[in-house]
């Protein structure tokens, strides 16, 4: 195993540990469910809007593909995820669980690409920056999957933790298709935006409209968003 492969696997392991830590924190304090939903909403909105979409747009320009394909893929994924959340019983708990499952799948795909980035960059700074994001993503996953059995949650977390390793291994062996990456990232952004909307609805449920902006969930959402913005731009 080369030094680069060792660094890549170490970075993927750090991302996995941060993911589990975020989900564990939610499980550790289940009584603060409304606050966790508010925090998840702030995290997901910034990750989707200021991290994934700009990356997808820049990737589309580098790959010389039609840039409007990026927002089109994001909007289509947002609509499809919203439709999937309404299929079945249509109850609030069902919508939250479906949104959480879709979010976990989208994050697993995104993590695959992050693992490839870790392998190609071979940088400790990149791995640390992705670990900061992973903590927030793990927290959001723990919130939206909180109503599901522990075994199922563990399975989704395992997929999210293993996918960066697969990405790193594949990047070492085969180049990631440059044309496919922006579309995959934009699709993930659309799914995460839908999960953020579900989180917002759960966080602000029962509050009067005139009190939304001065409520505790609003403060938590804003704080989580600001911290995530600092993490995203601090990562460069």
C-alpha positions as CSV (number, residue, x, y, z in Angstrom):
1,X,0.0,0.0,0.0
2,X,1.4,3.3,-1.0
3,X,1.7,6.3,1.2
4,X,-1.0,8.1,-0.8
5,X,-3.4,5.2,-0.3
6,X,-2.6,5.1,3.4
7,X,-3.4,8.9,3.7
8,X,-6.6,8.4,1.7
9,X,-7.8,5.6,3.9
10,X,-6.9,7.6,7.0
11,X,-8.9,10.6,5.7
12,X,-11.9,8.4,4.9
13,X,-11.7,6.9,8.4
14,X,-11.7,10.4,9.9
15,X,-14.8,11.3,7.8
16,X,-16.5,8.1,9.0
17,X,-15.7,8.8,12.7
18,X,-17.1,12.3,12.4
19,X,-20.3,11.0,10.8
20,X,-20.9,8.5,13.6
21,X,-20.1,11.2,16.2
22,X,-22.8,13.5,14.8
23,X,-25.4,10.8,14.7
24,X,-24.4,9.6,18.2
25,X,-24.9,13.1,19.6
26,X,-28.5,13.1,18.4
27,X,-29.2,9.7,19.8
28,X,-27.6,10.7,23.1
29,X,-30.0,13.6,23.6
30,X,-33.3,12.5,22.0
31,X,-35.4,15.0,24.1
32,X,-34.2,17.9,22.0
33,X,-35.8,16.7,18.8
34,X,-37.2,20.1,17.6
35,X,-33.8,21.7,18.2
36,X,-32.0,19.0,16.3
37,X,-34.4,19.4,13.4
38,X,-33.7,23.1,13.4
39,X,-29.9,22.5,13.4
40,X,-30.2,19.9,10.6
41,X,-32.1,22.4,8.5
42,X,-29.4,25.0,8.8
43,X,-26.7,22.5,8.1
44,X,-28.4,21.0,5.0
45,X,-29.4,24.3,3.5
46,X,-25.8,25.5,3.5
47,X,-24.3,22.2,2.4
48,X,-26.7,22.0,-0.5
49,X,-26.7,25.7,-1.5
50,X,-23.2,26.9,-0.8
51,X,-21.2,23.7,-1.0
52,X,-22.7,21.2,-3.4
53,X,-24.3,23.5,-6.0
54,X,-21.3,25.8,-6.5
55,X,-19.1,22.7,-6.8
56,X,-21.4,21.1,-9.4
57,X,-21.5,24.4,-11.3
58,X,-17.8,24.7,-11.4
59,X,-17.4,21.1,-12.3
60,X,-19.8,21.5,-15.2
61,X,-17.8,24.4,-16.6
62,X,-14.5,22.4,-16.2
63,X,-16.1,19.4,-17.9
64,X,-17.4,21.6,-20.7
65,X,-21.0,20.4,-20.3
66,X,-24.1,22.6,-20.5
67,X,-24.1,24.5,-17.1
68,X,-27.9,24.8,-16.8
69,X,-28.0,21.0,-16.5
70,X,-26.8,21.5,-12.9
71,X,-29.8,23.5,-11.6
72,X,-32.1,21.3,-13.7
73,X,-30.7,18.2,-12.1
74,X,-31.0,19.7,-8.6
75,X,-34.6,20.9,-9.2
76,X,-35.6,17.5,-10.6
77,X,-34.0,15.7,-7.6
78,X,-35.8,18.1,-5.2
79,X,-39.1,17.4,-6.8
80,X,-38.6,13.6,-7.0
81,X,-37.5,13.5,-3.3
82,X,-40.6,15.5,-2.4
83,X,-42.9,13.2,-4.4
84,X,-41.3,10.2,-2.8
85,X,-41.9,11.6,0.7
86,X,-45.6,11.9,-0.1
87,X,-46.1,8.4,-1.4
88,X,-47.6,5.9,1.1
89,X,-49.4,6.9,4.2
90,X,-48.5,10.6,3.7
91,X,-48.2,11.2,7.5
92,X,-45.6,13.4,9.0
93,X,-43.5,10.6,10.4
94,X,-43.5,8.8,7.1
95,X,-42.4,12.0,5.2
96,X,-39.5,12.5,7.7
97,X,-38.3,8.9,7.4
98,X,-38.5,8.9,3.5
99,X,-36.6,12.3,3.5
100,X,-34.0,10.8,5.8
101,X,-33.6,7.7,3.6
102,X,-33.2,9.8,0.5
103,X,-30.7,12.1,2.3
104,X,-28.7,9.1,3.4
105,X,-28.5,7.8,-0.2
106,X,-27.6,11.2,-1.6
107,X,-24.9,11.7,1.1
108,X,-23.5,8.2,0.3
109,X,-23.1,9.2,-3.3
110,X,-21.6,12.5,-2.3
111,X,-19.2,10.7,0.1
112,X,-18.1,8.5,-2.7
113,X,-16.9,11.6,-4.6
114,X,-15.4,13.0,-1.5
115,X,-13.4,9.9,-1.0
116,X,-12.1,10.2,-4.5
117,X,-11.1,13.8,-3.7
118,X,-9.2,12.7,-0.6
119,X,-7.3,10.2,-2.6
120,X,-6.5,12.6,-5.4
121,X,-5.5,15.4,-3.1
122,X,-3.6,13.4,-0.6
123,X,-4.0,16.4,1.8
124,X,-4.6,16.3,5.6
125,X,-6.3,19.7,5.3
126,X,-8.8,18.4,2.8
127,X,-9.5,15.4,5.0
128,X,-10.1,17.6,8.1
129,X,-12.4,20.0,6.2
130,X,-14.5,17.1,5.0
131,X,-14.6,15.7,8.5
132,X,-16.2,18.9,9.7
133,X,-18.8,18.6,7.1
134,X,-19.3,14.9,7.9
135,X,-20.1,15.7,11.5
136,X,-23.0,18.0,10.5
137,X,-24.2,15.4,7.9
138,X,-24.1,12.7,10.5
139,X,-26.1,14.9,12.9
140,X,-28.7,15.6,10.2
141,X,-28.9,11.9,9.4
142,X,-29.5,11.0,13.0
143,X,-32.3,13.5,13.2
144,X,-34.2,12.5,10.1
145,X,-33.8,8.8,10.8
146,X,-34.5,9.0,14.5
147,X,-37.9,7.3,14.1
148,X,-36.4,4.2,12.4
149,X,-35.0,1.1,14.2
150,X,-31.5,1.4,15.4
151,X,-30.4,-1.4,13.1
152,X,-31.6,0.4,10.0
153,X,-30.0,3.7,11.1
154,X,-26.7,1.8,11.7
155,X,-27.0,0.4,8.2
156,X,-27.4,3.8,6.6
157,X,-24.6,5.2,8.7
158,X,-22.4,2.3,7.7
159,X,-23.1,3.0,4.0
160,X,-22.2,6.6,4.4
161,X,-19.0,5.7,6.2
162,X,-17.9,3.0,3.7
163,X,-18.7,5.0,0.6
164,X,-15.6,7.4,1.0
165,X,-13.4,4.3,1.2
166,X,-14.9,3.0,-2.1
167,X,-14.4,6.4,-3.6
168,X,-10.8,6.5,-2.6
169,X,-10.1,3.0,-3.9
170,X,-11.9,3.7,-7.2
171,X,-10.0,7.0,-7.7
172,X,-6.7,5.1,-7.2
173,X,-7.7,2.5,-9.8
174,X,-9.9,4.4,-12.3
175,X,-10.6,8.0,-13.0
176,X,-14.0,9.3,-12.0
177,X,-15.9,10.3,-15.1
178,X,-15.6,14.1,-15.3
179,X,-18.9,14.5,-17.1
180,X,-20.9,12.5,-14.5
181,X,-19.6,14.1,-11.4
182,X,-21.4,17.6,-11.6
183,X,-24.8,15.9,-12.3
184,X,-24.4,13.5,-9.4
185,X,-23.4,16.4,-7.0
186,X,-26.3,18.5,-8.2
187,X,-28.7,15.6,-7.7
188,X,-27.4,15.2,-4.2
189,X,-27.9,18.9,-3.6
190,X,-31.6,18.7,-4.6
191,X,-32.2,15.7,-2.3
192,X,-30.6,17.5,0.6
193,X,-32.6,20.6,0.0
194,X,-35.8,18.6,0.2
195,X,-34.5,17.0,3.5
196,X,-33.8,20.6,4.8
197,X,-37.4,21.6,3.9
198,X,-38.8,18.6,5.9
199,X,-36.5,19.5,8.8
200,X,-37.7,23.1,8.8
201,X,-41.3,22.0,8.8
202,X,-40.7,19.7,11.8
203,X,-38.7,22.4,13.7
204,X,-41.3,25.1,13.3
205,X,-44.4,23.0,13.7
206,X,-46.9,24.5,16.1
207,X,-45.4,28.0,16.2
208,X,-47.4,31.0,15.2
209,X,-46.3,32.8,12.0
210,X,-45.5,36.1,13.8
211,X,-43.2,34.3,16.2
212,X,-41.2,32.3,13.7
213,X,-38.3,34.7,13.3
214,X,-37.8,35.2,17.0
215,X,-38.3,31.6,18.1
216,X,-35.7,29.3,19.5
217,X,-35.8,27.0,16.3
218,X,-35.0,30.1,14.2
219,X,-32.0,30.9,16.4
220,X,-30.8,27.3,16.2
221,X,-31.2,27.2,12.5
222,X,-29.3,30.5,12.0
223,X,-26.5,29.4,14.3
224,X,-26.1,26.1,12.6
225,X,-26.1,27.8,9.2
226,X,-23.5,30.3,10.2
227,X,-21.2,27.6,11.7
228,X,-21.6,25.6,8.5
229,X,-20.8,28.6,6.3
230,X,-17.6,29.2,8.3
231,X,-16.7,25.5,7.9
232,X,-17.4,25.5,4.1
233,X,-15.4,28.7,3.4
234,X,-12.7,27.8,6.0
235,X,-12.1,24.6,3.9
236,X,-11.3,26.8,1.0
